[in-house]
Amino acid sequence: MTATSTASTAPRRKSASLIKGATGDWEIVVGMEVHAQVNSKAKLFSGASTAFGGAPNSHVSLVDAAMPGMLPVINRECVAQAVRSGLGLNAKINLVSVFDRKNYFYPDLPQGYQISQFKQPVVGEGEVEIEVDGDVIKVGIERLHLEQDAGKSIHDQSPEYTLVDLNRSGVALMEIVSRPDIRSAKEAQAYVTKLRSILRYLGTCDGDMEKGNLRADVNVSVCKPGAYERFRASGDFKHLGTRCEIKNVNSIRFIGQAVEVEARRQIAIIEDGGTIDQETRLFDPNRGETRSMRSKEEAHDYRYFPDPDLLPLELDQAWVDELAKGLPELPDAKHARFMSQYGLSSYDADVLTADRESADYFEVVAKGRDGKVAANWVVNELFGRLNKEGQDIEHAPVSSAQLGAILDLIASGTISGKIAKDLFEIVWSEGGDPAEIVEKRGLRQVTDTGAIEKAIDEIIAKNPDKVEQVKAKPTMLGWFVGQVMKSSGGKASPQAVNDILKRKLGI
């Protein structure tokens, strides 16, 4: 029945994050339902395009529009992407799963029901490991199921009508449901960040939250300190605290804000003697508040039943095994390898493995070179400049090959670290081969000890008072180094300058 199985284990944290209320401390409990759009050219049950940005109702088939007599046909690639995602989450792959009809009425849901999975999802229990403030926390995955997206209701283009765009109707989604193992706003943000990173590495979802390709429903409740642990031990969360679901939060920053705001709202109500209504709410980032949307439905309200137009989905174990063999190295494994292979700190490894493109860029730069030096240049110089310019790694003006060439020039002694930064700026702005730029612009560092000695002698002769001071206070050597570098236009070899100065000054 299963390909892999990993049971959720208890989170490991020093202590839960506390919120101070008027009458004492409170703890947050968060569970999340992340909707990730499957990377696929066609929709889940039709051949219509999933391309973003088309004219309204331009990517709609007869199936998506629920025309009478039109039957759904499962997209094999969407199933494969869901299985890959499950494997990447160390999750149980169910070889038999069932598609159900989830019945509700919205104008942008032409069928009057959503084809989803309920009791028998394609992916079962799994686990995601996150690290927050030094705590390693295992967040249990309850399930991953496939479902079709609804269309979009548009309310601001006509004063009289609500318009409906069905371009998204039928687009394949993976709904990834976590256990309530998340205990703070930071953990909620770290969980979605890690989940998005894994899906991007796998290539199963592009994780573009601005386009709605990954969004989260955030379930928040509060409890008194210690209550969570007691209920978790018994496996009964029903009496832990009434939860509210914050719907469709589409940025990591907003997820953290929504958790904090909603938790404080609930605490204020409880401490004032009120009770929390189980409901669906919306987060307004402009006002920094959540607002009631509707009462929260229970599963029975949707009248789930197996879709009569779709047979149970049966997967072959050999097919699942073949997909597993093709998985790329995932963030946690890459993080551990970067630390051991390149001697990186955990922080640098975190930054470099946050997305696959950054990791690939770094590996090209680091190949055959000092890994720590490569990491320093990628993290500080390249990423710093990209952030300043608002650009991403895929459109970096300095390629990994060009940055590697700059590091080779430093290692060979052709240029100094200071010249290298100037060279980086030239390549960023103008492009070109770093070695050719150094030759054409005369950027080679001066290693001729005779020329360096002459410059040092002149500076010593002009500054007898500084010479006396440096003998009493050797830290003043830096002043002499600066003067020599200045006189050489920054081209003198810093190592040669230091060595000759120490010899000449007798320190």
N, C-alpha and C positions, 0 to 999 in steps of 0.2 A: 504493500500500500504506500510505502514511503521510500524516498531516495535518501534523504538525510534527516536527522532529527537532533535538535539541540534544545534542552529544557532551559527555561529562564531561571537564572539564579538571582539571589537577593543582591540588591545594589550594595556597593562597598563605599561608604562615605564616612567621614569623620563625624559629621553631625548634620541634621537637616537644617535648611535655611529657615530662620524664624522671622516672623513679622510681628511687630509689637502693636497690639491693639490698646484700646482704652482700659480693658480689664485684664490684660495679660498677653502672653505670647500665643501665637498661632503658627501652624505649619500649612504649607501648600501641597496639594496633591494634583498632579497633572497627567492626563492621558491624551494621546494625540491620534488623529486620523489624518494622515497625509495623503492627498490625492496627487498622484504623479502621472502626467500624460506619457503614454507609451511612445517611444521613438518608433514610428512606423509611417510609411508613406500613405497607407490606406487606413480606413476606420475599422473598428472592431468587427462589424458585421456587414460592411459594404465596401465597395471599391472606390468610394469617394475620397478625394484628396484631404489630407490633414494639414496642408500648407497654411501658414499663418498669414493673415493680412489680406485675404481675398475680399472682393466686393460682397456685400451681404447676400446670403443664400446662393453663392456661386459654387460652393463645394457640398452640394446636397444631392444624394441619390434618392430614388423612390423609397428605398428602405428607410433612410434617415427621416424622410417626411411622413412615414407611416401610411403610405398609400395602400389601399385595400389589396390583399392578396400577395403583398411583398413579404418574402421570408428572409430571415437573417442567415448568413453563412459565415462561420467563424474564420477569422484571419489567423492563419497558422503562426505568422511572425509575431503577432501580439502575444500569443500563448508562449512562444519561445522567450520573448522578452520578460514576461512575468516569471517564468521558471529561472532564467538567468538572475533576475533580481532576488528571488527566493534563495538561490544558492549563495549569492553574495551576502545575504543577511544570515547565513548559517541556519537556514530554516528548513523545515520539513516540507518536502514536495509531495503533494497528494497525487497519486497516479490516476485517481478517479475524482472528478469534481463535477458540480452541477450548476447550471445557470438558472437563476430564478427571476421571476417578475416581481419587482418592488413597486407596488401600486400607489400612485399619488397623482394629483392633477396640478400642473402648471401650464401656462400658455406656451412655454418653450419646450414642452415635453409632448410632442404630437401623438405618441402612442398611448399616453395616459398611464404609462408604466415605464420603469427603467429596467433594462436587463442587467442584472447584477449577480452576485453569488452570496448566499447566506449561510446555510449550515455546512455546506461542503465546498470550501474555497480551494483554489488551485495550490495555494501555499499556506502552510500552517505555522506552528510556533518557531520563532527564531530569536535573534539577539543582536543588539548593536551596543558596542562599547564606546563610551565617551569619557573624557577627562575634563573636570571642572575644578579649578582651584586646588589642584594636586590630588583630588579624589578620582579614582577610577570607578565608573558607575556602569553597570550592565542594565540596559533598558530592554525589557522583554518585548518581542514582537508577538502579538496574538495571532495575526493572520495577514495575508495579502490576498486580495481578491480582485478579479477583473470586473469592470463594469463600463457601461457606455456613458459618456457625458451628455448633459442636456444642451439645448441651444441657449440663446441669450436674449433676454427681454430688454428692450431699449426704450427708456421713458423720456428722454430729453430731446427728441427730434421732432416731436409734434405736440402741440398743446391739447389735442383732442384724443390721440390714440397712443397705445403702447405698441411698438413695433417688435417683430420677432425675427432674429437672424439664426438660421439653423446650421450655419457652417460648423459649429462645434458639436452639433447633435450626432451622436454615434461615435465620436472620437474615443479611443480606448484609454481608460484610466486604470491605474493600479491604486487601490485604496489600501494603505499600509496602516494597520491599527496597532498601536502600542499598548502595553499594559500600563497601569497607573504607577509607574516606577519613577516618574520625573517629579522632583521635589522643589524646584525653584525656577524663576524666569531664566536664569543663566543656563540651567540644565536643559530647559525647553529649546533654547536657541542652539545649544551645542548639539542636541539630538537631531534637529532638522538640518543643521549644517553638515553633520556627519552623514546623515541619510542621503542628502543631496549629493555629497561627494562620492559616496559608494555608487549611486545610480549613474552619475556622470562617468565614473571610471568604467562601469559596465557598458555604458552606451545605451542604456535602456530608457533613460529620460534625460533631456538636456537641462532640466532643473531651472529653467528661466522663469523666475517668479514674477517678473514684470509682465510677461505675456500670459500669466495664469497657468503655465505648464507644470507648476508645482505650487500647491497651496495647502494650508493646514486648517483643520477644524480642531480647536483647542478646548479640551474639557477640563474645567477648573473647579476644584472644591477645596474647602479648608477644614482643618481639624485641630484639636488641642494636641500639644506635644505628647508623643508616645502612642497616640491612637492608631496611627498608620501602621506601626510595627505590630501592634496586637492584631489588627485586622488582616494584615498581610500574612502573618503566621497561620491564621485560620483559613485564609483564602477567601474570606467573605468581605467584600468591599461595599455591600449594599447599604450598610449602616454607617459608613465612614463620614458621609457628609453629602448633602444634595449638590449635584454638579450642574454647572451651566456650560453649554457648548458655545464657543465663540466661533462663528462661521467664516470660512474663506479668508483667513489671514494670509496675505501674500508677500510678506517680507520678514526676514530674520529679526530685524529691529522691532517691527510691529508685534511679532510673536512675544518677545520679552516684555514689551510695554503692556500688551493685552493681559498677560498673566498677572502682572503686578496690579494693574488697575482693577481687574475683576476680583482678585483675592481681597483687596482692600475694601471693595464694595460689599462683598459678602460678609466680611468681618464686622463692618460697621452695622449692617442690618441685624446680624445675630446678637451683637453686643447691645443693640437697642431694643432687644426683646422680640425681634421679628423672625421670620422663617424665610428660607431661600426657596424660590419657585424653580422647579426644573424647567428650563427653557432654553431656546436658542437665541443668542444675542449677536450683535454686530459690534465690531470695534471701530470707533471713530478716532483716528490718530490726530486729527486737527483739534478736537476737543479733549483728547486724552480720556475717553470714557467708553464704556460699553452700553449699548442700548438694546432694549427688548425687541425681538423680531417676531417670535411666535412661541407657543408652548412646545416643549420638547416631546417629540413622538417616541413611543416605544416600538419595538420590533413588530408587535402584533398589529399596530396601526397600519402598517404597510401591506398586510395580507400577502406575505411572501408565499409563492408556490412555484414549483419547477416550471420553467418555460416549456410549453408543449411543442414549440417549433424547434427546439434544440435538444439533441440527444446528450446524455452525460458525456463529459469530456474525458476520454481515456488516453493516458500517456504511456508510452513504452519506456521501460527502465533504461534500455540501451540508448534511446534518444536523449533522455535526461543526462545520462553519464557522458554522452558525447558533448552536450552543452557545457557540462562541468569542466571538461578538459580544455575547452576553448576560453575559459574565463581569464581575464587579465590579472596581473598582480594588483591587489586591492590596497586601499590607503594604509591600513594597519600593518600589513606585511611590508609594504614599501617603506613606511616610517621606520620599522625595526631594521630593515636592511640599510637604509641611509645612515643610521646611527652606527651600525657595526662596520659597514664597508667604507664609509667616508669619514668616520669619526665625528659626526655632527652632534650638536646638542639636541635635546628633545625639542626645544623651541624652533630651531632652524629646520629640523625635520618636519615639524608640524606645518610650518609656513610653506615648505617646498612640496609637500604632499597634499596640500589642501585641494588641489585639482590636478588632473592628469597632465594638462598642458604645461603647468609649471614644473612638475616632476620631470617630464620628458626634456624640457629646456635645460634644466639643471644637469641632467645626466649627460647631455651632449657637451656641456661646458666642462664638466668634471672628468670626462673620459681621458685617462692618461695624465691627469693633472692633480694638484693638491686639492682634495675635496673640500677642506675647510676654507681655503682661499676662494675656491669657486663659489661656495655657499655664501661667503661674505659679499662677494660682488653681485651675485644674483639677488640676494635678499635686500641688501642695503642700497647698492647703486641702481640696479635695474628696477626692482620693485618700487623703490623710493621714487624714482623718476616716473614710472608708470602711474603710480598713485597721484603724483603731482599733476600729471598731464591728463588724468582721467582715461587712460588707455588700458587695454587688457594685454595679456601675454601673447595672444595670438597675433596681435598687430604691433608688437614691439619693433621700433625702428632699428634696434641693434639685435641682430640675429644671434643665435647661440654659437654659430661658427665664428662670427666677428668677435664676440666677447671672449671666446676661447683663444682667439688669435692675440687679443690684447693681453691675456694672462701669460701667453707664451713669451711675449715681448718683455714682460716683467721678469719672468723666471730666467730668461737668458741674460738679463742685465742690460738689455738694449734700452729700456726706459725705466724710470723710477715710478714709484706709486703715484706721486703727484702728477707726473707727465701722463700716466695712464688715465687719470681722471679727466685731464684735458683732452686726451685722445678719445675717450668715451663720449665726451660732449660733441666732438667733431663728427664721429661716426653717427651719433644719434641725429644730428642736424643735417649732415650732408651725405652720409653713407660712405661706401668705399672700403678698400682693403686696408686694415690697420697698418700692416707692415709697409705698404707703399706710401701711406700718409706720413709715417714717421720719417721715411727717407726724403720725400719731397719737401717736407716742412722743416727739416733739420731738427727733429725732436729727440734724436738719440741723446742719452745722458752722457755726460763727460766722465770718462773713466781714466783719462790721462792724469796720472798722479802729479806730473810736473806742473801742469796747468792749475791743478787744484792747490798744490803747495804754494804757487805764486800768489794766488788769490788770498790764501790764508795768511801768508807773510805780510801782505799789504794791510789786511784788516788788523793783524796784531800790532803792526807798527803804528797805525793810526789810533789805537785804543789801549795805551799802556795802563790806564786806570782800570779798564775792564779785565786786563790780564791779571792784575794784582787781586782783583775781586774774585775771579774764577778759581784762583788757587786756594782761597779761603772758603769759597762756596762753589763746589764742583757742579752744582745744578745749573749754574749760569752758563754751562757749556752750550745749552740750547740757544742762547743769544748768538754765540759765534756761528753755530750751524746755520741759523737763520740768515745771518749776514752773508755767509759764503753762498748759500743757495740763491739769495737775492742777487748777488753779483754775477752768478752764472746763469741767471734767467731760469732757475729751477732745474737746470740740466745736470748739475754735478751729482755724482753718485753719493747718496747719503751715507752709505757705509764707509766709502773712502774718506769723505769729509770728517766723519766722526773719528776714524782711526788716526788720521793725520793730525787733527786738532789735539787729540789726547797726547800724542807723542810730542807735538810742538810746545804744548802748555804744561807738560809734565804732570798730568793728572790721570 
